[in-house]
Amino acid sequence: MGETRGELLQGTLPLLILRTLSTGPNHGFGIAKRIGQISKAVLKIEQGSLYPALHRMELDGLIEADWDTTENNRRAKYYRLTRKGQRALAHEKSRWEAVAGAIATVLREA
Amino acid sequence: MTWLRRCGRRLRGAFSRFDDRAVRQEVDLHLDLLTEEFRDQGFSEVEARSRAERTFGNRTRAVELTRAVTTLPWLESLLNDVIYGARQLRRSPAVTILAVASLAVGIGANTAVFSIVDALVLRSLPVPAPDRLAALSLGDQDATRVDGSRWSYAFWKAFVPHHTQFDGVMAWSPVRVSASRDSTVQPVDGVFVNGGFFAALRLPVGLGRPLEQTDDRDGAPSVVVISHGYWQRQFGGAADVIGRTILVHETPFAVVGVTRPGFIGLDIGQAADIILPLSTEALVRGAQSFLRPPFDGMNMWLRIGVRLRSDQSLESGSAILRGLQPQLREASLPAGFPQLRETHLREPIGLISAANGLSRVRQLYRRPLNALMLVVGVVLLLACVNVANLLLAQATAREQELGVAVGARRVATSSRPPAPRGISAAHLRCTSSRPTCGALGGAGAGRAVFDAERPSDAGALTRLARARRHVHAWSDHHARLRDGGCTESQHGCSWKCAEQCRVPHDSLAANSGPGRALGNTDCTVADSSHCGEPIRRDVRAFDGGTPRIRSRCRAAGYGAGERPSGTATGAL
């Protein structure tokens, strides 16, 4: 594979979901699409794996969901961040930045 | 509290097992939106859909994994297996009836015989240290050793002074008396016991007090202990039963105690509902009393037992009795029968164990009972083997139903044969009314259940290649079908079901790894379960009618190597 396409690192999907939802409620397809758009199609998530992650996060109380209608009048489940989710996002984000920074340093220096 | 809420949700999820509609709805919407997007990019409807499916990945797997988050998957799969098992049983009632009947006979016979053996042979008396109880027995012959001998009252009177040699002595004699309460007279199984009976047995009472030495004296107030069963039956378990009176042969007896449940006397098979002091025998039998001359030496009616001391064995106890024998015999010789004197003095008195109570029946039938127990045990074993055989035969008959279940988990494919519900299910159903000899015969699609999780397995690769050829062929065929308008109304088949089983042609061609190919397929047991039942017959028809269908297929212009689908039979 010549392209720079990344399989997602283990455990990063929830972080991406949290970040995506921090801009406002969205349904599964919307989340997948946004992640794809923003990362300029570098991050390829297998979209089917989104739903187990969403439901697990809902169970953990990081996000909440309500059924609503889309602009095309289809019924969709909209997820949004809870307070706990916001805290988790901040925490995960700083942790990720620390780790990513450390790895970048190692790659540069070593 | 979080984990508590989690458990609650999971349990609730597990019990709403059929309710995965919400998840499906989410996933369906996702796929639809994705399709729309591809369509907007200029792809044809079909192409857009297949691209959407590839982008999304294994749809059923996604639904299953999502549901696994909020449910207990193992509980659900257990439930599924139970239901599946029940369906299998219902499907072949003859086998089921046979299996249940043979198990029922085996288990029933065992239970019946064992309960007899238990009551007669195994169960000990419900008293402390029952193995120290022994009964006096005369002679060495089996006939007299079986259930202890009977003795006269005179002998008992001579024996009582030696009670200090043992840990306690007792005499008892079953008797049938007519007892009345509230003017209704009933025959009741009773037993006369000596005053030290309860003490020697260490038999506790559930209510009131046991009989004591002072009750077993001439002129003592007439008292009685009743059994727990009699208390329940006759007094309705009344708490104030102590002090009430029972008329036994017109003589009023005051109830002083109730035995604990479980004690039914020392003689197995003979209940002891009313326990009377020995001295009251005179009141019951009147002038013919066995307690007074001349009957006291002649009538052998008492059983005599001892409780051995902890340092005594049956042998040492017997030795003590042998030592006492001459004086006991001398004192108890019946008057007027001098010819008995010699045998009486010669016959040795010994002890037999009374740990399980005394029973002539037991002694007589012990060996046959053991043999019977063995026989019914073998019967049960045979029944089990029988059932195992039946199931084996059934499994062999079902072998043909094994087929490809693309994308299903490994466990799901190995725990039940999925074919009629897998690809072939949707496929066969959809071809049901078309005069087409489908290239992918349902059961013929491949007996290979390949292992999606181990793509490195060489055998799996071969099988996968074979299966893929079938899938390719089927995909073409499927397109033909669809172009020909295989719709729900036409075929009585859920189009959706067939759609789920669709394997995009180019996805198989484009991706090389078997895992990838599998990831893009989308048919599992669960997915097409609603296409299930009627298919089985179709598969059978296919297997049974092959030569005829083949010839018709050839006549219809289908070449060799193409296998007709079974359900085409009617249409061809």
Interface residues (C-beta under 8 A of the other chain):
Chain A: H27 G28 F29 A32 K33 E46 Q47 G48 S49 Y51 P52 L54 H55 R56 L59 D60 G61 T70 R74 R75 A76 K77
Chain B: T2 R6 R9 A22 V23 Q25 E26 V27 L29 H30 D32 L33 L34 E37 T55 F56 G57 N58 R59 R61 A62 V63 L65 T66 A68 V69 T70
